[in-house]
Amino acid sequence: MKFFNELPKQKIEKNAIFLHYTGRMFGIGCSVFSNEALVKINLLKKRRNKSGFIILIPNIDWLKKYDVQLTPSVRNLLQQYWPGELSVVLEVPDPRFQAISQNNKIAFRVPTDKLLRELITNLGQPIISTSVNETGEKPVQILDDIILGFQNWFDFAVLPEKIEVINNIPSTIIEIPDGKIKLIREGSIPFPEIELSYKSQLILFVCTGNTCRSPIAEFLAKKMIDKNNLHYTVMSAGFIEEGIQISENSKSVLALNGIDASEHLSALLNYKMIRRSWLILTMTKDHKKKILQLYPASASKVYTISEFTGFNFDVMDPFEKDLEYYKKTFEEINDRVKIIFEKIKGER
């Protein structure tokens, strides 16, 4: 078995079976449209049929290629969790999927691992992904054990240089028939979190310490949501420390505009916040860069607040500046928050 830690230069043979890494687990993959490879994988795993596989695509826009229809609410949910560990059962009218579908429905996911997404793009076809094990046995998640016991299953392996197998908890699988979310299998993402995200998308504002700029944005956004009865949730966070009170000047400029922020305490940005967020807006380019370094799979939903609203400059830190400077910062953020909700409303 040949190993690659970048895309193979040669064209991938259409019936090839390969070892891959989703970002969380090792898996067996092949083209969805290779009946020969699908039959072989079922024989190797001692599976009874070709249905029930999870299908991996590189991004949400690939669903359009196969005439998969998404409601705005479902699309928002997928934009939040993809790439990630959420698999969603969708109706697929494309007849090429009939051999692996159940009642014309298939579970799709966008994997976290960038190399695997690039491989699928290069192949030009979705791939099936299933665990390395015989049916009924535990998935094998140690590469040396896969090489020792399953090497003859694969034609080649495409694996990133750095592999962090977190655990062998599979993806959570859901279906949303008639607009109502339904759990098929609970995995690495708790179902109550997904339900909450489906009902109300979370907008997360981020600055350095979560004591000056991002709290202003959070409270302004909450005021707008309440005023217009919008179905969004808002939070803010920073990179330094949690439990710190809002700065006196931020509290003052908010109070001057009828907003009481005296109970705000800083929150420390973490992975669960990132996953739970539908849209993440940072005050500067450096904040955005830091998030992408820590959580690269979140790239599709992280923007600077100026980038998202069409401004050309960052919202600079007013820390230790006078009240007049904070008033200017408040106005900068207020202008952007208004545009955020105008834009979201327009996109919907």
GURO-107175 format. One record per residue (C-alpha): z, y, x; residue number from 1. Coordinates in steps of 0.001 Angstrom, whole numbers, plus 500000, padded with zeros to 6 digits. Example, Ala and Ser with C-alpha at 12.3 -4.5 7.8 and 13.67 -1.06 7.14 Angstrom:
// GURO-107175
+--------+--------+--------+------+
!     c3 !     c2 !     c1 ! resi !
+--------+--------+--------+------+
! 507800 ! 495500 ! 512300 !    1 !
! 507140 ! 498940 ! 513670 !    2 !
+--------+--------+--------+------+
This chain:
// GURO-107175
+--------+--------+--------+------+
!     c3 !     c2 !     c1 ! resi !
+--------+--------+--------+------+
! 500000 ! 500000 ! 500000 !    1 !
! 498952 ! 503349 ! 501426 !    2 !
! 501385 ! 506239 ! 501178 !    3 !
! 500329 ! 509863 ! 500654 !    4 !
! 502566 ! 512956 ! 500582 !    5 !
! 499640 ! 515149 ! 499604 !    6 !
! 496631 ! 514620 ! 497363 !    7 !
! 494403 ! 511782 ! 498632 !    8 !
! 491178 ! 513196 ! 500033 !    9 !
! 489099 ! 510292 ! 498767 !   10 !
! 488220 ! 509996 ! 495088 !   11 !
! 490770 ! 507939 ! 493160 !   12 !
! 489274 ! 504722 ! 491816 !   13 !
! 489330 ! 504810 ! 488003 !   14 !
! 491262 ! 501524 ! 487618 !   15 !
! 493804 ! 502265 ! 490360 !   16 !
! 497528 ! 501698 ! 489814 !   17 !
! 499803 ! 503972 ! 491830 !   18 !
! 503449 ! 504643 ! 492558 !   19 !
! 504551 ! 508189 ! 491756 !   20 !
! 507677 ! 510311 ! 491476 !   21 !
! 508227 ! 512427 ! 488367 !   22 !
! 510869 ! 514672 ! 489901 !   23 !
! 513659 ! 512438 ! 488663 !   24 !
! 512478 ! 508824 ! 488803 !   25 !
! 509867 ! 506600 ! 490435 !   26 !
! 507169 ! 505331 ! 488113 !   27 !
! 504014 ! 503252 ! 487746 !   28 !
! 500948 ! 505248 ! 486827 !   29 !
! 497289 ! 504856 ! 486007 !   30 !
! 494651 ! 506689 ! 484039 !   31 !
! 495233 ! 506597 ! 480290 !   32 !
! 491593 ! 505676 ! 479866 !   33 !
! 491588 ! 502640 ! 482180 !   34 !
! 491943 ! 499604 ! 479936 !   35 !
! 491832 ! 497318 ! 482979 !   36 !
! 494772 ! 499060 ! 484664 !   37 !
! 496783 ! 499185 ! 481428 !   38 !
! 496351 ! 495444 ! 480908 !   39 !
! 497415 ! 494761 ! 484503 !   40 !
! 500550 ! 496956 ! 484186 !   41 !
! 501544 ! 495145 ! 480998 !   42 !
! 501174 ! 491811 ! 482783 !   43 !
! 503191 ! 493002 ! 485789 !   44 !
! 505983 ! 494373 ! 483596 !   45 !
! 505692 ! 491504 ! 481077 !   46 !
! 505171 ! 493972 ! 478249 !   47 !
! 503635 ! 492781 ! 475003 !   48 !
! 501262 ! 495636 ! 474218 !   49 !
! 499686 ! 498832 ! 475526 !   50 !
! 501423 ! 501205 ! 473103 !   51 !
! 504715 ! 502998 ! 473661 !   52 !
! 503889 ! 504514 ! 477042 !   53 !
! 504781 ! 508107 ! 477878 !   54 !
! 501720 ! 510132 ! 478826 !   55 !
! 501940 ! 512744 ! 481584 !   56 !
! 499805 ! 515886 ! 481645 !   57 !
! 499954 ! 518759 ! 484174 !   58 !
! 500501 ! 521594 ! 481687 !   59 !
! 500753 ! 522345 ! 477988 !   60 !
! 497168 ! 523628 ! 477740 !   61 !
! 495840 ! 520114 ! 478323 !   62 !
! 496859 ! 519264 ! 474763 !   63 !
! 493976 ! 521452 ! 473542 !   64 !
! 491523 ! 519145 ! 475338 !   65 !
! 492489 ! 516351 ! 472970 !   66 !
! 492675 ! 518434 ! 469771 !   67 !
! 496470 ! 518203 ! 469562 !   68 !
! 497704 ! 520876 ! 467160 !   69 !
! 500978 ! 522691 ! 467798 !   70 !
! 502894 ! 524991 ! 465486 !   71 !
! 504271 ! 528161 ! 467161 !   72 !
! 507814 ! 526741 ! 467026 !   73 !
! 506810 ! 523472 ! 468681 !   74 !
! 504783 ! 525305 ! 471316 !   75 !
! 507781 ! 527544 ! 472098 !   76 !
! 509960 ! 524470 ! 472554 !   77 !
! 507472 ! 522842 ! 474921 !   78 !
! 507040 ! 526051 ! 476897 !   79 !
! 510802 ! 526091 ! 477375 !   80 !
! 511273 ! 522506 ! 478557 !   81 !
! 507983 ! 521770 ! 480351 !   82 !
! 507811 ! 520871 ! 483190 !   83 !
! 510925 ! 518833 ! 482535 !   84 !
! 512604 ! 515815 ! 481032 !   85 !
! 511565 ! 516264 ! 477402 !   86 !
! 508959 ! 513920 ! 475923 !   87 !
! 507496 ! 514874 ! 472549 !   88 !
! 505693 ! 512543 ! 470154 !   89 !
! 502541 ! 514267 ! 468903 !   90 !
! 499645 ! 513274 ! 466696 !   91 !
! 496453 ! 512831 ! 468720 !   92 !
! 493125 ! 512750 ! 466850 !   93 !
! 491100 ! 511956 ! 469994 !   94 !
! 489865 ! 508327 ! 469531 !   95 !
! 490125 ! 507587 ! 473264 !   96 !
! 493897 ! 507311 ! 472846 !   97 !
! 493830 ! 504721 ! 470056 !   98 !
! 494514 ! 501765 ! 472357 !   99 !
! 497865 ! 503197 ! 473463 !  100 !
! 498926 ! 505143 ! 470374 !  101 !
! 501185 ! 504130 ! 467524 !  102 !
! 499885 ! 505436 ! 464189 !  103 !
! 497754 ! 507899 ! 466204 !  104 !
! 500885 ! 509305 ! 467832 !  105 !
! 501754 ! 509484 ! 471543 !  106 !
! 504708 ! 510789 ! 473554 !  107 !
! 503651 ! 513502 ! 476047 !  108 !
! 505523 ! 515116 ! 478932 !  109 !
! 504800 ! 517497 ! 481818 !  110 !
! 506571 ! 516094 ! 484910 !  111 !
! 508769 ! 518214 ! 487128 !  112 !
! 507216 ! 517139 ! 490424 !  113 !
! 504490 ! 519561 ! 491538 !  114 !
! 502569 ! 516974 ! 493579 !  115 !
! 502322 ! 514658 ! 490578 !  116 !
! 501006 ! 517501 ! 488403 !  117 !
! 498413 ! 518240 ! 491078 !  118 !
! 497441 ! 514562 ! 491199 !  119 !
! 496869 ! 514474 ! 487427 !  120 !
! 494804 ! 517657 ! 487618 !  121 !
! 492756 ! 516175 ! 490461 !  122 !
! 492231 ! 512936 ! 488535 !  123 !
! 491072 ! 514948 ! 485514 !  124 !
! 492753 ! 512572 ! 483062 !  125 !
! 496269 ! 512086 ! 481699 !  126 !
! 498236 ! 509226 ! 483197 !  127 !
! 500682 ! 506752 ! 481766 !  128 !
! 504113 ! 506673 ! 483334 !  129 !
! 506539 ! 503786 ! 483085 !  130 !
! 509482 ! 502634 ! 485164 !  131 !
! 509258 ! 500209 ! 488090 !  132 !
! 510772 ! 497047 ! 486637 !  133 !
! 510035 ! 494041 ! 484508 !  134 !
! 510773 ! 494590 ! 480829 !  135 !
! 514472 ! 494187 ! 480152 !  136 !
! 515515 ! 494833 ! 483750 !  137 !
! 516974 ! 498057 ! 485171 !  138 !
! 514495 ! 500549 ! 486679 !  139 !
! 514292 ! 500321 ! 490475 !  140 !
! 515082 ! 503726 ! 491973 !  141 !
! 515420 ! 502993 ! 495702 !  142 !
! 512120 ! 503322 ! 497530 !  143 !
! 512926 ! 500588 ! 500074 !  144 !
! 513632 ! 498172 ! 497211 !  145 !
! 510322 ! 499083 ! 495558 !  146 !
! 508452 ! 498458 ! 498812 !  147 !
! 510267 ! 495160 ! 499337 !  148 !
! 509912 ! 493740 ! 495840 !  149 !
! 507005 ! 495503 ! 494118 !  150 !
! 504562 ! 496617 ! 496800 !  151 !
! 501817 ! 494329 ! 495496 !  152 !
! 501941 ! 496121 ! 492127 !  153 !
! 500334 ! 499268 ! 493557 !  154 !
! 497042 ! 500273 ! 495135 !  155 !
! 498678 ! 503327 ! 496727 !  156 !
! 501634 ! 505712 ! 496448 !  157 !
! 501623 ! 509502 ! 496094 !  158 !
! 505123 ! 510787 ! 496823 !  159 !
! 506503 ! 514170 ! 497929 !  160 !
! 508084 ! 514418 ! 501371 !  161 !
! 511463 ! 515235 ! 499828 !  162 !
! 512680 ! 512858 ! 497126 !  163 !
! 515917 ! 513445 ! 495281 !  164 !
! 516556 ! 510659 ! 492824 !  165 !
! 519234 ! 512245 ! 490676 !  166 !
! 519833 ! 509220 ! 488448 !  167 !
! 517888 ! 506775 ! 486351 !  168 !
! 518493 ! 508503 ! 483020 !  169 !
! 515084 ! 508680 ! 481278 !  170 !
! 513635 ! 511632 ! 479438 !  171 !
! 514792 ! 512557 ! 475958 !  172 !
! 512136 ! 511717 ! 473363 !  173 !
! 511777 ! 513666 ! 470133 !  174 !
! 509365 ! 513983 ! 467250 !  175 !
! 508950 ! 516971 ! 464928 !  176 !
! 507403 ! 515686 ! 461690 !  177 !
! 506919 ! 518351 ! 459019 !  178 !
! 508729 ! 520919 ! 461126 !  179 !
! 512000 ! 518945 ! 461283 !  180 !
! 513173 ! 517802 ! 464696 !  181 !
! 513970 ! 514082 ! 465020 !  182 !
! 515584 ! 512191 ! 467902 !  183 !
! 513765 ! 509071 ! 469113 !  184 !
! 515760 ! 508497 ! 472306 !  185 !
! 518468 ! 510609 ! 473872 !  186 !
! 518132 ! 510858 ! 477640 !  187 !
! 518773 ! 513474 ! 480289 !  188 !
! 518650 ! 516448 ! 477873 !  189 !
! 521309 ! 516423 ! 475116 !  190 !
! 519740 ! 516391 ! 471662 !  191 !
! 522060 ! 519107 ! 470229 !  192 !
! 520778 ! 521461 ! 472943 !  193 !
! 517166 ! 520763 ! 471935 !  194 !
! 518009 ! 521311 ! 468257 !  195 !
! 519602 ! 524647 ! 469126 !  196 !
! 516592 ! 525698 ! 471203 !  197 !
! 514228 ! 524787 ! 468366 !  198 !
! 516141 ! 526933 ! 465897 !  199 !
! 516717 ! 529932 ! 468181 !  200 !
! 515014 ! 530589 ! 471513 !  201 !
! 517248 ! 531907 ! 474295 !  202 !
! 516269 ! 534982 ! 476318 !  203 !
! 518166 ! 535229 ! 479606 !  204 !
! 518491 ! 538464 ! 481595 !  205 !
! 519362 ! 538147 ! 485286 !  206 !
! 520531 ! 540627 ! 487916 !  207 !
! 522598 ! 540370 ! 491103 !  208 !
! 526174 ! 540317 ! 489833 !  209 !
! 525793 ! 540400 ! 486038 !  210 !
! 528023 ! 543457 ! 485839 !  211 !
! 525570 ! 546381 ! 485631 !  212 !
! 521906 ! 545883 ! 484672 !  213 !
! 521647 ! 542508 ! 482937 !  214 !
! 524622 ! 543196 ! 480607 !  215 !
! 522919 ! 546427 ! 479496 !  216 !
! 519764 ! 544436 ! 478720 !  217 !
! 521759 ! 541720 ! 476953 !  218 !
! 523621 ! 544106 ! 474646 !  219 !
! 520517 ! 546163 ! 473859 !  220 !
! 518617 ! 542984 ! 472990 !  221 !
! 521460 ! 541723 ! 470794 !  222 !
! 521491 ! 545038 ! 468929 !  223 !
! 517745 ! 544782 ! 468308 !  224 !
! 518010 ! 541170 ! 467165 !  225 !
! 520793 ! 542000 ! 464706 !  226 !
! 518995 ! 545070 ! 463405 !  227 !
! 515737 ! 543209 ! 462757 !  228 !
! 517242 ! 539821 ! 461775 !  229 !
! 515337 ! 538004 ! 464529 !  230 !
! 515870 ! 534349 ! 465430 !  231 !
! 516673 ! 534696 ! 469112 !  232 !
! 519753 ! 534222 ! 471249 !  233 !
! 520490 ! 536394 ! 474299 !  234 !
! 522562 ! 535831 ! 477428 !  235 !
! 522808 ! 537358 ! 480884 !  236 !
! 523826 ! 535977 ! 484271 !  237 !
! 523935 ! 536732 ! 487991 !  238 !
! 524084 ! 535096 ! 491399 !  239 !
! 527485 ! 536119 ! 492785 !  240 !
! 530619 ! 535308 ! 490811 !  241 !
! 531741 ! 534643 ! 487270 !  242 !
! 534548 ! 536224 ! 485306 !  243 !
! 534073 ! 539813 ! 486571 !  244 !
! 534278 ! 542629 ! 484016 !  245 !
! 531300 ! 544825 ! 483274 !  246 !
! 531120 ! 547928 ! 485477 !  247 !
! 532797 ! 551020 ! 484049 !  248 !
! 529587 ! 553047 ! 484064 !  249 !
! 527556 ! 550315 ! 482322 !  250 !
! 530308 ! 550053 ! 479727 !  251 !
! 530264 ! 553843 ! 479320 !  252 !
! 526499 ! 554221 ! 478829 !  253 !
! 526536 ! 551402 ! 476290 !  254 !
! 529483 ! 553018 ! 474479 !  255 !
! 527577 ! 556315 ! 474358 !  256 !
! 524924 ! 554404 ! 472400 !  257 !
! 527336 ! 552779 ! 469976 !  258 !
! 527742 ! 549437 ! 471787 !  259 !
! 531115 ! 547975 ! 472742 !  260 !
! 530721 ! 545793 ! 475854 !  261 !
! 534359 ! 545799 ! 476923 !  262 !
! 534748 ! 542012 ! 476561 !  263 !
! 531794 ! 541126 ! 478787 !  264 !
! 532559 ! 538903 ! 481800 !  265 !
! 529972 ! 537979 ! 484395 !  266 !
! 528364 ! 534518 ! 484239 !  267 !
! 527059 ! 532580 ! 487233 !  268 !
! 523474 ! 531386 ! 486890 !  269 !
! 523140 ! 527584 ! 486792 !  270 !
! 520643 ! 524831 ! 486005 !  271 !
! 521757 ! 524363 ! 482394 !  272 !
! 521181 ! 528070 ! 481692 !  273 !
! 517709 ! 527829 ! 483204 !  274 !
! 516840 ! 524742 ! 481151 !  275 !
! 518278 ! 526208 ! 477956 !  276 !
! 516296 ! 529454 ! 478341 !  277 !
! 512947 ! 530011 ! 476687 !  278 !
! 512313 ! 533263 ! 478586 !  279 !
! 514010 ! 534468 ! 481789 !  280 !
! 513717 ! 538141 ! 482740 !  281 !
! 514972 ! 539421 ! 486080 !  282 !
! 515609 ! 542991 ! 487123 !  283 !
! 513685 ! 542728 ! 490426 !  284 !
! 511061 ! 540661 ! 492227 !  285 !
! 513748 ! 539379 ! 494604 !  286 !
! 515751 ! 537991 ! 491696 !  287 !
! 512670 ! 536196 ! 490406 !  288 !
! 511909 ! 534823 ! 493870 !  289 !
! 515440 ! 533488 ! 494232 !  290 !
! 515292 ! 531699 ! 490875 !  291 !
! 511979 ! 530086 ! 491788 !  292 !
! 513424 ! 528928 ! 495094 !  293 !
! 516395 ! 527343 ! 493322 !  294 !
! 514538 ! 526091 ! 490235 !  295 !
! 510793 ! 525872 ! 491014 !  296 !
! 509969 ! 524025 ! 487779 !  297 !
! 510966 ! 527144 ! 485800 !  298 !
! 507967 ! 529140 ! 487076 !  299 !
! 506185 ! 529263 ! 483719 !  300 !
! 509024 ! 531144 ! 482009 !  301 !
! 510403 ! 533477 ! 484705 !  302 !
! 509211 ! 537098 ! 484936 !  303 !
! 510604 ! 540360 ! 486157 !  304 !
! 511444 ! 542521 ! 483160 !  305 !
! 508882 ! 545067 ! 484388 !  306 !
! 506180 ! 542437 ! 484914 !  307 !
! 506667 ! 541140 ! 481373 !  308 !
! 506517 ! 544608 ! 479813 !  309 !
! 503756 ! 546197 ! 481892 !  310 !
! 505762 ! 548433 ! 484237 !  311 !
! 505045 ! 548635 ! 487961 !  312 !
! 508506 ! 549023 ! 489464 !  313 !
! 511763 ! 547091 ! 489548 !  314 !
! 514932 ! 548190 ! 487773 !  315 !
! 517049 ! 549097 ! 490792 !  316 !
! 520762 ! 548424 ! 491131 !  317 !
! 522944 ! 551391 ! 490024 !  318 !
! 526068 ! 549830 ! 491567 !  319 !
! 528437 ! 552528 ! 492938 !  320 !
! 526125 ! 555296 ! 491671 !  321 !
! 527299 ! 558069 ! 489331 !  322 !
! 527114 ! 558051 ! 485532 !  323 !
! 523863 ! 560053 ! 485463 !  324 !
! 522157 ! 557348 ! 487532 !  325 !
! 523444 ! 554722 ! 485076 !  326 !
! 522015 ! 556751 ! 482189 !  327 !
! 518582 ! 556629 ! 483848 !  328 !
! 518974 ! 552879 ! 484390 !  329 !
! 519940 ! 552477 ! 480733 !  330 !
! 516770 ! 554288 ! 479628 !  331 !
! 514581 ! 552167 ! 481922 !  332 !
! 516044 ! 548980 ! 480484 !  333 !
! 515967 ! 550266 ! 476906 !  334 !
! 512241 ! 551063 ! 477174 !  335 !
! 511554 ! 547540 ! 478427 !  336 !
! 513707 ! 545774 ! 475838 !  337 !
! 511822 ! 547504 ! 473019 !  338 !
! 508510 ! 546299 ! 474451 !  339 !
! 509834 ! 542755 ! 474927 !  340 !
! 510350 ! 542300 ! 471201 !  341 !
! 507128 ! 544074 ! 470274 !  342 !
! 505278 ! 541688 ! 472598 !  343 !
! 507037 ! 538578 ! 471323 !  344 !
! 506343 ! 539586 ! 467729 !  345 !
! 502680 ! 540175 ! 468558 !  346 !
! 502308 ! 536797 ! 470306 !  347 !
! 503858 ! 534985 ! 467357 !  348 !
+--------+--------+--------+------+
